[in-house]
């Protein structure tokens, strides 16, 4: 609903250029001042949610769990790198021997095999 900026007086629901419903001042009609509009707009602004406080001192078991999770991630990453390195080494050997039937089976050309085998192990 759009509010007309008035300092005081009744709220008139009529559009500009239209006559107001009824004549004169309507008794019992609410009045809005600038101050009440500002108060309503300030109260209508949602307050930011506050998150629960995180304790500054963590327990030893929390730290151990974090370290254990980090070690698991590191081991998984290193394992993925080793697997990728072995696969690229095998692909390089297939491309170097020029085994057309094996390259055709996996759907790559000799140049594509050399390009893929030349990538470092940390790149996908």
SELUM-544533 format. One record per atom (N, C-alpha, C): residue number from 1; residue in one letter; x, y, z. Coordinates in steps of 0.02 Angstrom, whole numbers. Example, Ala and Ser with C-alpha at 12.3 -4.5 7.8 and 13.67 -1.06 7.14 Angstrom:
@nr = 1 | rest = a | east = 660 | north = -284 | up = 390
@nr = 1 | rest = a | east = 615 | north = -225 | up = 390
@nr = 1 | rest = a | east = 660 | north = -165 | up = 390
@nr = 2 | rest = s | east = 642 | north = -112 | up = 354
@nr = 2 | rest = s | east = 684 | north = -53 | up = 357
@nr = 2 | rest = s | east = 645 | north = 2 | up = 394
REM end
This chain:
@nr = 1 | rest = x | east = 42 | north = -58 | up = 0
@nr = 1 | rest = x | east = 0 | north = 0 | up = 0
@nr = 1 | rest = x | east = 45 | north = 61 | up = 0
@nr = 2 | rest = x | east = 29 | north = 109 | up = -42
@nr = 2 | rest = x | east = 68 | north = 171 | up = -46
@nr = 2 | rest = x | east = 37 | north = 222 | up = 1
@nr = 3 | rest = x | east = 78 | north = 254 | up = 40
@nr = 3 | rest = x | east = 54 | north = 304 | up = 87
@nr = 3 | rest = x | east = 69 | north = 373 | up = 59
@nr = 4 | rest = x | east = 22 | north = 418 | up = 64
@nr = 4 | rest = x | east = 33 | north = 487 | up = 44
@nr = 4 | rest = x | east = 72 | north = 521 | up = 99
@nr = 5 | rest = x | east = 118 | north = 564 | up = 81
@nr = 5 | rest = x | east = 157 | north = 599 | up = 131
@nr = 5 | rest = x | east = 119 | north = 660 | up = 154
@nr = 6 | rest = x | east = 88 | north = 653 | up = 211
@nr = 6 | rest = x | east = 51 | north = 708 | up = 241
@nr = 6 | rest = x | east = 76 | north = 717 | up = 312
@nr = 7 | rest = x | east = 73 | north = 777 | up = 334
@nr = 7 | rest = x | east = 93 | north = 789 | up = 403
@nr = 7 | rest = x | east = 40 | north = 769 | up = 452
@nr = 8 | rest = x | east = -22 | north = 777 | up = 434
@nr = 8 | rest = x | east = -77 | north = 755 | up = 477
@nr = 8 | rest = x | east = -140 | north = 751 | up = 434
@nr = 9 | rest = x | east = -191 | north = 723 | up = 463
@nr = 9 | rest = x | east = -254 | north = 718 | up = 427
@nr = 9 | rest = x | east = -272 | north = 646 | up = 414
@nr = 10 | rest = x | east = -333 | north = 635 | up = 391
@nr = 10 | rest = x | east = -355 | north = 566 | up = 380
@nr = 10 | rest = x | east = -321 | north = 536 | up = 319
@nr = 11 | rest = x | east = -318 | north = 470 | up = 319
@nr = 11 | rest = x | east = -291 | north = 434 | up = 262
@nr = 11 | rest = x | east = -346 | north = 429 | up = 211
@nr = 12 | rest = x | east = -332 | north = 452 | up = 150
@nr = 12 | rest = x | east = -382 | north = 452 | up = 97
@nr = 12 | rest = x | east = -364 | north = 398 | up = 47
@nr = 13 | rest = x | east = -406 | north = 345 | up = 41
@nr = 13 | rest = x | east = -390 | north = 292 | up = -5
@nr = 13 | rest = x | east = -402 | north = 309 | up = -78
@nr = 14 | rest = x | east = -431 | north = 367 | up = -92
@nr = 14 | rest = x | east = -447 | north = 386 | up = -161
@nr = 14 | rest = x | east = -383 | north = 401 | up = -199
@nr = 15 | rest = x | east = -383 | north = 383 | up = -263
@nr = 15 | rest = x | east = -326 | north = 398 | up = -306
@nr = 15 | rest = x | east = -326 | north = 471 | up = -324
@nr = 16 | rest = x | east = -269 | north = 500 | up = -343
@nr = 16 | rest = x | east = -267 | north = 570 | up = -362
@nr = 16 | rest = x | east = -314 | north = 581 | up = -422
@nr = 17 | rest = x | east = -351 | north = 635 | up = -418
@nr = 17 | rest = x | east = -398 | north = 651 | up = -472
@nr = 17 | rest = x | east = -467 | north = 623 | up = -460
@nr = 18 | rest = x | east = -476 | north = 579 | up = -412
@nr = 18 | rest = x | east = -541 | north = 551 | up = -396
@nr = 18 | rest = x | east = -567 | north = 584 | up = -333
@nr = 19 | rest = x | east = -631 | north = 585 | up = -329
@nr = 19 | rest = x | east = -662 | north = 614 | up = -269
@nr = 19 | rest = x | east = -659 | north = 563 | up = -213
@nr = 20 | rest = x | east = -651 | north = 589 | up = -153
@nr = 20 | rest = x | east = -649 | north = 545 | up = -95
@nr = 20 | rest = x | east = -718 | north = 516 | up = -83
@nr = 21 | rest = x | east = -720 | north = 458 | up = -53
@nr = 21 | rest = x | east = -783 | north = 427 | up = -36
@nr = 21 | rest = x | east = -814 | north = 467 | up = 20
@nr = 22 | rest = x | east = -874 | north = 490 | up = 10
@nr = 22 | rest = x | east = -906 | north = 531 | up = 62
@nr = 22 | rest = x | east = -882 | north = 602 | up = 57
@nr = 23 | rest = x | east = -909 | north = 644 | up = 96
@nr = 23 | rest = x | east = -887 | north = 713 | up = 93
@nr = 23 | rest = x | east = -862 | north = 734 | up = 162
@nr = 24 | rest = x | east = -814 | north = 778 | up = 162
@nr = 24 | rest = x | east = -789 | north = 805 | up = 225
@nr = 24 | rest = x | east = -743 | north = 756 | up = 260
@nr = 25 | rest = x | east = -732 | north = 767 | up = 323
@nr = 25 | rest = x | east = -687 | north = 726 | up = 364
@nr = 25 | rest = x | east = -726 | north = 666 | up = 389
@nr = 26 | rest = x | east = -695 | north = 609 | up = 384
@nr = 26 | rest = x | east = -727 | north = 548 | up = 408
@nr = 26 | rest = x | east = -708 | north = 539 | up = 481
@nr = 27 | rest = x | east = -758 | north = 532 | up = 523
@nr = 27 | rest = x | east = -744 | north = 522 | up = 594
@nr = 27 | rest = x | east = -723 | north = 450 | up = 605
@nr = 28 | rest = x | east = -675 | north = 440 | up = 647
@nr = 28 | rest = x | east = -651 | north = 373 | up = 663
@nr = 28 | rest = x | east = -598 | north = 349 | up = 614
@nr = 29 | rest = x | east = -581 | north = 388 | up = 562
@nr = 29 | rest = x | east = -529 | north = 368 | up = 515
@nr = 29 | rest = x | east = -461 | north = 378 | up = 547
@nr = 30 | rest = x | east = -415 | north = 332 | up = 537
@nr = 30 | rest = x | east = -349 | north = 339 | up = 568
@nr = 30 | rest = x | east = -310 | north = 395 | up = 535
@nr = 31 | rest = x | east = -267 | north = 427 | up = 573
@nr = 31 | rest = x | east = -224 | north = 479 | up = 547
@nr = 31 | rest = x | east = -152 | north = 456 | up = 552
@nr = 32 | rest = x | east = -111 | north = 478 | up = 503
@nr = 32 | rest = x | east = -40 | north = 459 | up = 502
@nr = 32 | rest = x | east = 1 | north = 522 | up = 497
@nr = 33 | rest = x | east = 47 | north = 529 | up = 542
@nr = 33 | rest = x | east = 94 | north = 584 | up = 539
@nr = 33 | rest = x | east = 160 | north = 558 | up = 514
@nr = 34 | rest = x | east = 204 | north = 603 | up = 496
@nr = 34 | rest = x | east = 271 | north = 583 | up = 473
@nr = 34 | rest = x | east = 306 | north = 544 | up = 528
@nr = 35 | rest = x | east = 298 | north = 566 | up = 589
@nr = 35 | rest = x | east = 332 | north = 533 | up = 645
@nr = 35 | rest = x | east = 307 | north = 462 | up = 653
@nr = 36 | rest = x | east = 242 | north = 451 | up = 646
@nr = 36 | rest = x | east = 216 | north = 383 | up = 654
@nr = 36 | rest = x | east = 237 | north = 339 | up = 594
@nr = 37 | rest = x | east = 242 | north = 368 | up = 535
@nr = 37 | rest = x | east = 266 | north = 330 | up = 477
@nr = 37 | rest = x | east = 339 | north = 309 | up = 487
@nr = 38 | rest = x | east = 380 | north = 355 | up = 512
@nr = 38 | rest = x | east = 450 | north = 339 | up = 525
@nr = 38 | rest = x | east = 457 | north = 285 | up = 579
@nr = 39 | rest = x | east = 416 | north = 292 | up = 630
@nr = 39 | rest = x | east = 418 | north = 242 | up = 684
@nr = 39 | rest = x | east = 399 | north = 174 | up = 658
@nr = 40 | rest = x | east = 347 | north = 171 | up = 616
@nr = 40 | rest = x | east = 325 | north = 107 | up = 588
@nr = 40 | rest = x | east = 379 | north = 78 | up = 543
@nr = 41 | rest = x | east = 413 | north = 120 | up = 503
@nr = 41 | rest = x | east = 464 | north = 94 | up = 458
@nr = 41 | rest = x | east = 525 | north = 70 | up = 497
@nr = 42 | rest = x | east = 541 | north = 103 | up = 552
@nr = 42 | rest = x | east = 598 | north = 80 | up = 593
@nr = 42 | rest = x | east = 582 | north = 14 | up = 627
@nr = 43 | rest = x | east = 521 | north = 7 | up = 651
@nr = 43 | rest = x | east = 501 | north = -55 | up = 685
@nr = 43 | rest = x | east = 493 | north = -112 | up = 636
@nr = 44 | rest = x | east = 479 | north = -97 | up = 572
@nr = 44 | rest = x | east = 469 | north = -149 | up = 522
@nr = 44 | rest = x | east = 534 | north = -179 | up = 496
@nr = 45 | rest = x | east = 591 | north = -146 | up = 508
@nr = 45 | rest = x | east = 655 | north = -172 | up = 485
@nr = 45 | rest = x | east = 673 | north = -234 | up = 526
@nr = 46 | rest = x | east = 684 | north = -291 | up = 493
@nr = 46 | rest = x | east = 702 | north = -351 | up = 531
@nr = 46 | rest = x | east = 771 | north = -344 | up = 563
@nr = 47 | rest = x | east = 776 | north = -366 | up = 623
@nr = 47 | rest = x | east = 840 | north = -364 | up = 658
@nr = 47 | rest = x | east = 883 | north = -423 | up = 635
@nr = 48 | rest = x | east = 949 | north = -413 | up = 630
@nr = 48 | rest = x | east = 991 | north = -469 | up = 609
@nr = 48 | rest = x | east = 990 | north = -524 | up = 661
@nr = 49 | rest = x | east = 991 | north = -585 | up = 637
@nr = 49 | rest = x | east = 992 | north = -642 | up = 682
@nr = 49 | rest = x | east = 1061 | north = -648 | up = 713
@nr = 50 | rest = x | east = 1062 | north = -663 | up = 775
@nr = 50 | rest = x | east = 1126 | north = -672 | up = 808
@nr = 50 | rest = x | east = 1139 | north = -747 | up = 813
@nr = 51 | rest = x | east = 1197 | north = -766 | up = 794
@nr = 51 | rest = x | east = 1215 | north = -837 | up = 798
@nr = 51 | rest = x | east = 1238 | north = -853 | up = 868
@nr = 52 | rest = x | east = 1231 | north = -916 | up = 887
@nr = 52 | rest = x | east = 1254 | north = -933 | up = 954
@nr = 52 | rest = x | east = 1330 | north = -924 | up = 959
@nr = 53 | rest = x | east = 1352 | north = -904 | up = 1017
@nr = 53 | rest = x | east = 1423 | north = -891 | up = 1026
@nr = 53 | rest = x | east = 1463 | north = -955 | up = 1020
@nr = 54 | rest = x | east = 1518 | north = -951 | up = 983
@nr = 54 | rest = x | east = 1563 | north = -1008 | up = 977
@nr = 54 | rest = x | east = 1614 | north = -1001 | up = 1033
@nr = 55 | rest = x | east = 1623 | north = -1053 | up = 1071
@nr = 55 | rest = x | east = 1672 | north = -1047 | up = 1126
@nr = 55 | rest = x | east = 1742 | north = -1036 | up = 1098
@nr = 56 | rest = x | east = 1779 | north = -991 | up = 1129
@nr = 56 | rest = x | east = 1846 | north = -976 | up = 1106
@nr = 56 | rest = x | east = 1894 | north = -1032 | up = 1122
@nr = 57 | rest = x | east = 1884 | north = -1066 | up = 1176
@nr = 57 | rest = x | east = 1928 | north = -1121 | up = 1195
@nr = 57 | rest = x | east = 1894 | north = -1186 | up = 1175
@nr = 58 | rest = x | east = 1925 | north = -1223 | up = 1131
@nr = 58 | rest = x | east = 1898 | north = -1287 | up = 1110
@nr = 58 | rest = x | east = 1928 | north = -1342 | up = 1152
@nr = 59 | rest = x | east = 1891 | north = -1395 | up = 1157
@nr = 59 | rest = x | east = 1916 | north = -1451 | up = 1196
@nr = 59 | rest = x | east = 1967 | north = -1490 | up = 1156
@nr = 60 | rest = x | east = 2005 | north = -1531 | up = 1191
@nr = 60 | rest = x | east = 2057 | north = -1571 | up = 1158
@nr = 60 | rest = x | east = 2026 | north = -1621 | up = 1110
@nr = 61 | rest = x | east = 1967 | north = -1647 | up = 1126
@nr = 61 | rest = x | east = 1936 | north = -1695 | up = 1081
@nr = 61 | rest = x | east = 1913 | north = -1662 | up = 1016
@nr = 62 | rest = x | east = 1891 | north = -1599 | up = 1020
@nr = 62 | rest = x | east = 1873 | north = -1562 | up = 960
@nr = 62 | rest = x | east = 1934 | north = -1552 | up = 915
@nr = 63 | rest = x | east = 1989 | north = -1534 | up = 945
@nr = 63 | rest = x | east = 2051 | north = -1524 | up = 906
@nr = 63 | rest = x | east = 2074 | north = -1590 | up = 875
@nr = 64 | rest = x | east = 2070 | north = -1644 | up = 913
@nr = 64 | rest = x | east = 2089 | north = -1709 | up = 885
@nr = 64 | rest = x | east = 2045 | north = -1728 | up = 827
@nr = 65 | rest = x | east = 1980 | north = -1715 | up = 832
@nr = 65 | rest = x | east = 1934 | north = -1731 | up = 778
@nr = 65 | rest = x | east = 1950 | north = -1689 | up = 715
@nr = 66 | rest = x | east = 1967 | north = -1626 | up = 725
@nr = 66 | rest = x | east = 1985 | north = -1583 | up = 669
@nr = 66 | rest = x | east = 2049 | north = -1607 | up = 636
@nr = 67 | rest = x | east = 2098 | north = -1625 | up = 676
@nr = 67 | rest = x | east = 2162 | north = -1649 | up = 649
@nr = 67 | rest = x | east = 2152 | north = -1715 | up = 612
@nr = 68 | rest = x | east = 2110 | north = -1759 | up = 642
@nr = 68 | rest = x | east = 2097 | north = -1823 | up = 610
@nr = 68 | rest = x | east = 2062 | north = -1813 | up = 542
@nr = 69 | rest = x | east = 2015 | north = -1766 | up = 539
@nr = 69 | rest = x | east = 1981 | north = -1751 | up = 476
@nr = 69 | rest = x | east = 2028 | north = -1724 | up = 424
@nr = 70 | rest = x | east = 2074 | north = -1681 | up = 446
@nr = 70 | rest = x | east = 2124 | north = -1653 | up = 401
@nr = 70 | rest = x | east = 2170 | north = -1707 | up = 374
@nr = 71 | rest = x | east = 2191 | north = -1753 | up = 417
@nr = 71 | rest = x | east = 2234 | north = -1808 | up = 395
@nr = 71 | rest = x | east = 2198 | north = -1852 | up = 344
@nr = 72 | rest = x | east = 2134 | north = -1866 | up = 356
@nr = 72 | rest = x | east = 2095 | north = -1906 | up = 308
@nr = 72 | rest = x | east = 2092 | north = -1872 | up = 241
@nr = 73 | rest = x | east = 2080 | north = -1806 | up = 240
@nr = 73 | rest = x | east = 2077 | north = -1769 | up = 177
@nr = 73 | rest = x | east = 2144 | north = -1770 | up = 141
@nr = 74 | rest = x | east = 2198 | north = -1761 | up = 177
@nr = 74 | rest = x | east = 2265 | north = -1762 | up = 147
@nr = 74 | rest = x | east = 2280 | north = -1830 | up = 117
@nr = 75 | rest = x | east = 2264 | north = -1884 | up = 155
@nr = 75 | rest = x | east = 2277 | north = -1952 | up = 129
@nr = 75 | rest = x | east = 2235 | north = -1966 | up = 67
@nr = 76 | rest = x | east = 2173 | north = -1944 | up = 66
@nr = 76 | rest = x | east = 2130 | north = -1954 | up = 7
@nr = 76 | rest = x | east = 2158 | north = -1917 | up = -53
@nr = 77 | rest = x | east = 2182 | north = -1856 | up = -42
@nr = 77 | rest = x | east = 2210 | north = -1817 | up = -98
@nr = 77 | rest = x | east = 2273 | north = -1848 | up = -125
@nr = 78 | rest = x | east = 2318 | north = -1869 | up = -81
@nr = 78 | rest = x | east = 2380 | north = -1901 | up = -103
@nr = 78 | rest = x | east = 2365 | north = -1966 | up = -139
@nr = 79 | rest = x | east = 2318 | north = -2005 | up = -114
@nr = 79 | rest = x | east = 2298 | north = -2067 | up = -148
@nr = 79 | rest = x | east = 2271 | north = -2054 | up = -218
@nr = 80 | rest = x | east = 2230 | north = -2002 | up = -224
@nr = 80 | rest = x | east = 2203 | north = -1984 | up = -290
@nr = 80 | rest = x | east = 2258 | north = -1963 | up = -337
@nr = 81 | rest = x | east = 2308 | north = -1925 | up = -312
@nr = 81 | rest = x | east = 2365 | north = -1905 | up = -353
@nr = 81 | rest = x | east = 2405 | north = -1965 | up = -376
@nr = 82 | rest = x | east = 2417 | north = -2013 | up = -331
@nr = 82 | rest = x | east = 2456 | north = -2072 | up = -350
@nr = 82 | rest = x | east = 2420 | north = -2114 | up = -403
@nr = 83 | rest = x | east = 2355 | north = -2122 | up = -395
@nr = 83 | rest = x | east = 2316 | north = -2159 | up = -444
@nr = 83 | rest = x | east = 2318 | north = -2125 | up = -512
@nr = 84 | rest = x | east = 2310 | north = -2058 | up = -511
@nr = 84 | rest = x | east = 2312 | north = -2021 | up = -574
@nr = 84 | rest = x | east = 2381 | north = -2026 | up = -607
@nr = 85 | rest = x | east = 2434 | north = -2026 | up = -567
@nr = 85 | rest = x | east = 2502 | north = -2032 | up = -594
@nr = 85 | rest = x | east = 2513 | north = -2100 | up = -627
@nr = 86 | rest = x | east = 2489 | north = -2154 | up = -594
@nr = 86 | rest = x | east = 2495 | north = -2221 | up = -623
@nr = 86 | rest = x | east = 2456 | north = -2227 | up = -688
@nr = 87 | rest = x | east = 2395 | north = -2199 | up = -689
@nr = 87 | rest = x | east = 2355 | north = -2203 | up = -749
@nr = 87 | rest = x | east = 2388 | north = -2165 | up = -807
@nr = 88 | rest = x | east = 2416 | north = -2108 | up = -793
@nr = 88 | rest = x | east = 2448 | north = -2069 | up = -846
@nr = 88 | rest = x | east = 2512 | north = -2103 | up = -871
@nr = 89 | rest = x | east = 2549 | north = -2135 | up = -825
@nr = 89 | rest = x | east = 2608 | north = -2172 | up = -845
@nr = 89 | rest = x | east = 2589 | north = -2230 | up = -891
@nr = 90 | rest = x | east = 2536 | north = -2266 | up = -874
@nr = 90 | rest = x | east = 2512 | north = -2321 | up = -915
@nr = 90 | rest = x | east = 2488 | north = -2296 | up = -983
@nr = 91 | rest = x | east = 2453 | north = -2240 | up = -983
@nr = 91 | rest = x | east = 2429 | north = -2211 | up = -1047
@nr = 91 | rest = x | east = 2488 | north = -2190 | up = -1090
@nr = 92 | rest = x | east = 2540 | north = -2163 | up = -1060
@nr = 92 | rest = x | east = 2600 | north = -2144 | up = -1098
@nr = 92 | rest = x | east = 2632 | north = -2205 | up = -1129
@nr = 93 | rest = x | east = 2637 | north = -2261 | up = -1092
@nr = 93 | rest = x | east = 2667 | north = -2322 | up = -1119
@nr = 93 | rest = x | east = 2626 | north = -2349 | up = -1177
@nr = 94 | rest = x | east = 2560 | north = -2347 | up = -1171
@nr = 94 | rest = x | east = 2517 | north = -2371 | up = -1226
@nr = 94 | rest = x | east = 2526 | north = -2327 | up = -1287
@nr = 95 | rest = x | east = 2529 | north = -2261 | up = -1278
@nr = 95 | rest = x | east = 2538 | north = -2216 | up = -1335
@nr = 95 | rest = x | east = 2607 | north = -2223 | up = -1365
@nr = 96 | rest = x | east = 2658 | north = -2236 | up = -1324
@nr = 96 | rest = x | east = 2726 | north = -2243 | up = -1350
@nr = 96 | rest = x | east = 2735 | north = -2307 | up = -1389
@nr = 97 | rest = x | east = 2702 | north = -2362 | up = -1367
@nr = 97 | rest = x | east = 2706 | north = -2425 | up = -1404
@nr = 97 | rest = x | east = 2665 | north = -2423 | up = -1467
@nr = 98 | rest = x | east = 2623 | north = -2370 | up = -1473
@nr = 98 | rest = x | east = 2580 | north = -2360 | up = -1531
@nr = 98 | rest = x | east = 2532 | north = -2418 | up = -1540
@nr = 99 | rest = x | east = 2499 | north = -2439 | up = -1485
@nr = 99 | rest = x | east = 2448 | north = -2491 | up = -1488
@nr = 99 | rest = x | east = 2382 | north = -2458 | up = -1510
@nr = 100 | rest = x | east = 2370 | north = -2462 | up = -1576
@nr = 100 | rest = x | east = 2310 | north = -2430 | up = -1605
@nr = 100 | rest = x | east = 2246 | north = -2460 | up = -1576
@nr = 101 | rest = x | east = 2246 | north = -2527 | up = -1568
@nr = 101 | rest = x | east = 2184 | north = -2559 | up = -1545
@nr = 101 | rest = x | east = 2168 | north = -2539 | up = -1472
@nr = 102 | rest = x | east = 2219 | north = -2531 | up = -1429
@nr = 102 | rest = x | east = 2205 | north = -2509 | up = -1360
@nr = 102 | rest = x | east = 2183 | north = -2436 | up = -1358
@nr = 103 | rest = x | east = 2215 | north = -2393 | up = -1397
@nr = 103 | rest = x | east = 2195 | north = -2322 | up = -1400
@nr = 103 | rest = x | east = 2125 | north = -2315 | up = -1427
@nr = 104 | rest = x | east = 2108 | north = -2357 | up = -1477
@nr = 104 | rest = x | east = 2041 | north = -2355 | up = -1506
@nr = 104 | rest = x | east = 1990 | north = -2379 | up = -1455
@nr = 105 | rest = x | east = 2008 | north = -2428 | up = -1414
@nr = 105 | rest = x | east = 1963 | north = -2453 | up = -1362
@nr = 105 | rest = x | east = 1945 | north = -2399 | up = -1310
@nr = 106 | rest = x | east = 1994 | north = -2359 | up = -1291
@nr = 106 | rest = x | east = 1979 | north = -2307 | up = -1242
@nr = 106 | rest = x | east = 1955 | north = -2243 | up = -1275
@nr = 107 | rest = x | east = 1957 | north = -2239 | up = -1340
@nr = 107 | rest = x | east = 1927 | north = -2183 | up = -1377
@nr = 107 | rest = x | east = 1969 | north = -2120 | up = -1380
@nr = 108 | rest = x | east = 2036 | north = -2127 | up = -1382
@nr = 108 | rest = x | east = 2079 | north = -2069 | up = -1389
@nr = 108 | rest = x | east = 2130 | north = -2081 | up = -1444
@nr = 109 | rest = x | east = 2153 | north = -2026 | up = -1473
@nr = 109 | rest = x | east = 2205 | north = -2033 | up = -1523
@nr = 109 | rest = x | east = 2273 | north = -2034 | up = -1487
@nr = 110 | rest = x | east = 2326 | north = -2046 | up = -1526
@nr = 110 | rest = x | east = 2393 | north = -2049 | up = -1497
@nr = 110 | rest = x | east = 2413 | north = -1981 | up = -1470
@nr = 111 | rest = x | east = 2396 | north = -1927 | up = -1506
@nr = 111 | rest = x | east = 2413 | north = -1860 | up = -1485
@nr = 111 | rest = x | east = 2375 | north = -1841 | up = -1421
@nr = 112 | rest = x | east = 2311 | north = -1860 | up = -1416
@nr = 112 | rest = x | east = 2273 | north = -1846 | up = -1356
@nr = 112 | rest = x | east = 2301 | north = -1884 | up = -1296
@nr = 113 | rest = x | east = 2324 | north = -1945 | up = -1309
@nr = 113 | rest = x | east = 2354 | north = -1986 | up = -1255
@nr = 113 | rest = x | east = 2418 | north = -1953 | up = -1229
@nr = 114 | rest = x | east = 2460 | north = -1929 | up = -1275
@nr = 114 | rest = x | east = 2522 | north = -1896 | up = -1254
@nr = 114 | rest = x | east = 2507 | north = -1831 | up = -1217
@nr = 115 | rest = x | east = 2456 | north = -1795 | up = -1240
@nr = 115 | rest = x | east = 2437 | north = -1732 | up = -1207
@nr = 115 | rest = x | east = 2412 | north = -1745 | up = -1136
@nr = 116 | rest = x | east = 2370 | north = -1796 | up = -1127
@nr = 116 | rest = x | east = 2344 | north = -1813 | up = -1061
@nr = 116 | rest = x | east = 2400 | north = -1840 | up = -1016
@nr = 117 | rest = x | east = 2444 | north = -1881 | up = -1044
@nr = 117 | rest = x | east = 2499 | north = -1910 | up = -1004
@nr = 117 | rest = x | east = 2550 | north = -1857 | up = -984
@nr = 118 | rest = x | east = 2554 | north = -1803 | up = -1021
@nr = 118 | rest = x | east = 2602 | north = -1749 | up = -1005
@nr = 118 | rest = x | east = 2579 | north = -1702 | up = -950
@nr = 119 | rest = x | east = 2516 | north = -1708 | up = -929
@nr = 119 | rest = x | east = 2491 | north = -1664 | up = -875
@nr = 119 | rest = x | east = 2523 | north = -1683 | up = -809
@nr = 120 | rest = x | east = 2533 | north = -1634 | up = -764
@nr = 120 | rest = x | east = 2558 | north = -1651 | up = -697
@nr = 120 | rest = x | east = 2503 | north = -1689 | up = -658
@nr = 121 | rest = x | east = 2524 | north = -1726 | up = -609
@nr = 121 | rest = x | east = 2477 | north = -1770 | up = -572
@nr = 121 | rest = x | east = 2425 | north = -1731 | up = -533
@nr = 122 | rest = x | east = 2437 | north = -1669 | up = -516
@nr = 122 | rest = x | east = 2388 | north = -1632 | up = -476
@nr = 122 | rest = x | east = 2333 | north = -1600 | up = -519
@nr = 123 | rest = x | east = 2340 | north = -1600 | up = -585
@nr = 123 | rest = x | east = 2288 | north = -1572 | up = -628
@nr = 123 | rest = x | east = 2241 | north = -1627 | up = -651
@nr = 124 | rest = x | east = 2178 | north = -1609 | up = -659
@nr = 124 | rest = x | east = 2129 | north = -1658 | up = -683
@nr = 124 | rest = x | east = 2130 | north = -1661 | up = -758
REM end
